[in-house]
Amino acid sequence: QVQLVESGGGLVQAGGSLRLSCAASGRIFSISAMGWYRQAPGKWRELVATIRGGGSTSYADSVKGRFTISRDNAKNMVYLQMNSLKPEDTAVYYCNLQQGLDYWGQGTQVTVSS
């Protein structure tokens, strides 16, 4: 049974940084794509960044140059380094694994104050 657990969220001032972590357990294939999504109040869940098994990455235009996604296949971990945070980055951030099915974590709150 696959489980994803996010951590690292919190309250930070605009311009600050946070690092989110996602611990995956169960049968995880290193070739599977993983990613981070976010959902702000009253908005749809949106893709933030993805990383494929080979290490290629993609980002939403709104976070390019500020966020970096990475993974450690040996530890089944995915990270999201978020720099130069803005109030509009405030949302619940979810870890996602695409492995036949879509798997989701419970989410971690990120709040950026102005």
C-alpha positions in Angstrom: 0.0 0.0 0.0 1.5 3.3 -1.1 1.5 6.2 1.4 2.8 9.7 1.0 3.5 12.0 3.9 4.4 15.6 3.5 6.2 17.8 6.0 8.0 21.1 6.2 5.1 23.6 5.8 4.7 26.6 8.0 4.4 30.4 8.2 7.1 32.5 6.5 7.5 36.1 5.6 7.5 37.2 1.9 10.9 36.7 0.5 11.7 33.8 2.8 12.3 30.1 2.1 10.8 26.7 3.0 11.7 23.2 2.1 8.9 20.7 1.8 9.6 17.0 2.1 7.5 14.0 0.9 8.2 10.5 2.3 6.8 7.7 0.2 6.3 4.2 1.5 5.2 1.0 0.0 6.1 -0.3 -3.4 7.6 2.7 -5.2 9.2 2.5 -8.6 12.0 4.9 -9.3 10.7 5.4 -12.8 7.5 6.8 -11.5 6.8 10.5 -11.8 6.3 12.5 -8.7 5.2 16.0 -8.2 3.9 18.8 -6.0 0.5 20.4 -6.4 -1.1 23.2 -4.4 -4.6 24.4 -3.6 -5.4 27.8 -2.3 -8.8 28.6 -0.7 -11.5 28.9 -3.4 -9.2 27.7 -6.2 -8.6 24.5 -8.1 -5.6 22.4 -7.2 -2.8 23.3 -9.6 0.5 21.7 -10.6 3.6 23.2 -9.1 6.4 21.0 -10.2 7.1 17.4 -11.4 10.1 15.2 -11.6 10.3 12.1 -13.7 12.2 8.9 -13.0 15.1 10.0 -15.2 15.3 13.3 -13.3 13.8 15.6 -15.8 11.7 18.4 -14.2 9.0 20.8 -15.1 7.5 23.8 -13.3 4.5 26.0 -13.4 5.4 29.4 -14.9 4.5 31.1 -11.6 7.3 29.3 -9.7 10.0 29.0 -12.3 13.3 30.3 -11.0 12.1 30.2 -7.4 11.2 26.6 -6.7 13.3 23.5 -7.2 12.0 19.9 -7.1 14.3 17.0 -6.4 14.1 13.4 -5.4 16.2 10.7 -3.6 15.1 7.4 -5.0 17.2 5.4 -2.4 15.1 7.0 0.4 11.8 7.3 -1.5 11.8 11.1 -0.8 10.8 14.1 -2.9 11.6 17.6 -2.0 10.4 21.1 -3.0 12.8 23.9 -2.2 10.9 27.2 -2.2 12.8 30.5 -2.3 11.6 34.1 -2.7 8.2 33.1 -1.4 5.3 35.4 -2.2 1.9 35.8 -0.5 0.3 34.2 -3.6 2.2 31.0 -2.8 0.0 30.5 0.2 -1.8 27.2 -0.2 -2.0 23.6 1.0 0.8 21.7 -0.8 0.3 18.1 -1.8 2.7 15.4 -2.9 1.7 13.3 -5.8 2.9 10.0 -7.2 1.9 8.7 -10.6 2.2 4.9 -10.6 -0.7 3.5 -12.5 -3.0 5.3 -10.1 -2.6 8.8 -8.7 -1.5 8.8 -5.1 -1.8 11.8 -2.8 -0.5 12.9 0.6 -2.6 14.7 3.2 -1.1 18.0 2.4 1.0 20.6 4.3 0.0 24.2 4.8 2.3 27.0 3.5 1.4 30.5 4.6 3.4 33.5 3.3 2.7 36.8 5.0 3.3 40.1 3.3 
